[in-house]
Amino acid sequence: MFQNRTEALALALPAAVFAAVVFLVPVVLLLSEGFKSADGWSLQAYLDFFSMPLNQTVFLRTLKLGLTVTLAAAVIGYAAAYAIVTLPAGSKGKMIGLVVLPLMISPVARTYAWIVILGRTGIVNQALTAVGLTDGPVRILFTETAVFIGLLQLFLPLMIISLISALENLPRDAVPAARVLGANWFQVFWKVILPLTREGLIVGGTLVFTGSLTAYITPAILGGSKVLMLETLLYQQVTVANNFVSASIIALILIAMSFAANILLRRIASARSAK
C-alpha cells in the first residue's frame, strides 16, 4: 500500500502527535504530581498516603470487590456462555442480543434501578418479609453487598461476550471426546475448556476487573459515603479537598492495578497452558 516505511510513518505522524498532546501529556503531568516534593522527586507522598488507615481500608476494599466481582463474573460467565454456544443458531442470536442489550442502557439508569430493588421497600425486602425470613426491612443499600451486585450486573455482559467468542473457536469434538474417555464435567472444564478458552478469560477478566476498579457511578450511588472506593475517594480529593497530589496517587494506583491484573491473568494462563 505504501512504497516505503518512511511514507507510512509520515502519514501516521500527525495522528500520533495529536494523541500524545491531548492524551499522554495530561496523563503524565497528572501522574507526576505524586512524585513531587519540596526537595525534588520522592516517594514520600505515597508513603504518607498508605500510612493513613482510611486509605488502607479503601484500597483493600477496592481490591477485594474487584477480585470478587471478576471471580463471580467468570463463574457465571462460563456457565452462561457455554449454554448459549450450545443453542441452535436462531436461539443463540436471540440470547446474545439479550446479553448485549444491557450495554445499550445507561449505567446511571441501571444503577438507579437497583435502588428500587434493594431499597427498604424494594422487591428484595418485600420478598424476605413475605416468606418470613426477616421481621422487617434489611439494610442492603450503602453496603459492600449492594456495590458488588451493581458492579457484577454492570460488567457481567463483557465477560459473557468474551467467553462466547472463545468458546465459538473451541473444537466441537473436544468435549465429547473427553467425556468418552471417562472425564467428569469438572475435569472437562479444568483440563479441556479452560486451557482452550484462556484468551477469552484474559480479555473478559481484564475488562471486568478494570471496570470494577474505575467505575464511579455504581459505587457512588449504591455505596454512598459509607462504602468508599478508590474512584469515589479520588472524586472527593479533587472536588472537595482540592488535593491533586492524592488524586494523582490514586490514579496511578488504579492504572498499576489494571496492568497487574492483565499480566497476572496472562501468567496464570501461560502456566496452565504449559502444564
SULJO-V645854 format. One record per pair of residues at least 12 apart in sequence whose ideal C-beta (glycine too) atoms are under 6 Angstrom apart, sorted by the first residue. I is the first residue (numbers start at 1). J is the second residue. D is the distance in Angstrom with one decimal. If there is no record, write none. Layout:
# SULJO-V645854
i | j | d
I | J | D
I | J | D
This chain:
# SULJO-V645854
i | j | d
30 | 248 | 5.4
31 | 248 | 5.7
31 | 252 | 5.1
33 | 244 | 5.4
33 | 245 | 5.3
33 | 248 | 3.8
34 | 245 | 5.9
34 | 248 | 4.0
34 | 249 | 4.3
45 | 245 | 5.5
46 | 249 | 5.9
49 | 249 | 5.0
58 | 228 | 5.0
58 | 230 | 5.9
58 | 233 | 5.2
62 | 229 | 4.6
62 | 230 | 4.5
65 | 148 | 6.0
66 | 209 | 5.1
66 | 212 | 4.3
66 | 213 | 5.0
69 | 151 | 4.8
69 | 152 | 5.2
69 | 212 | 4.6
70 | 205 | 5.4
70 | 208 | 4.8
70 | 209 | 4.5
72 | 152 | 5.6
73 | 156 | 5.1
73 | 159 | 4.2
73 | 208 | 4.8
77 | 159 | 3.7
77 | 160 | 4.7
77 | 163 | 5.0
78 | 163 | 6.0
80 | 160 | 5.2
81 | 160 | 5.3
81 | 163 | 3.7
81 | 164 | 4.6
81 | 167 | 5.4
84 | 164 | 5.9
85 | 167 | 4.5
99 | 157 | 5.1
99 | 160 | 5.2
102 | 157 | 5.6
103 | 157 | 5.4
107 | 217 | 5.3
108 | 217 | 5.6
111 | 150 | 5.6
111 | 217 | 5.5
111 | 218 | 4.9
111 | 221 | 4.9
114 | 150 | 5.3
118 | 140 | 4.3
118 | 141 | 5.3
118 | 146 | 5.6
120 | 137 | 4.0
125 | 137 | 4.5
142 | 224 | 4.5
142 | 226 | 4.7
144 | 227 | 5.6
146 | 222 | 4.2
147 | 219 | 5.2
147 | 222 | 5.1
147 | 223 | 4.5
147 | 227 | 5.6
150 | 218 | 4.2
150 | 222 | 4.6
151 | 212 | 4.9
151 | 218 | 5.6
154 | 218 | 5.8
155 | 208 | 4.5
155 | 211 | 4.7
158 | 207 | 4.5
158 | 208 | 6.0
159 | 204 | 3.9
159 | 208 | 5.3
162 | 200 | 4.6
162 | 203 | 4.5
162 | 204 | 3.3
163 | 200 | 4.8
163 | 204 | 5.8
165 | 200 | 5.8
166 | 197 | 3.8
166 | 199 | 5.9
166 | 200 | 2.6
167 | 197 | 5.8
170 | 196 | 5.4
174 | 192 | 5.4
175 | 188 | 5.8
178 | 192 | 4.9
195 | 272 | 5.8
195 | 273 | 5.6
198 | 269 | 3.8
202 | 265 | 4.7
202 | 266 | 5.8
202 | 269 | 5.7
205 | 265 | 5.1
206 | 262 | 4.6
209 | 261 | 4.5
210 | 258 | 4.4
213 | 254 | 5.4
213 | 257 | 5.8
214 | 231 | 5.8
214 | 254 | 5.8
216 | 231 | 4.7
219 | 232 | 5.2
220 | 232 | 5.3
230 | 250 | 5.3
230 | 254 | 5.9
234 | 247 | 5.3
234 | 250 | 4.3
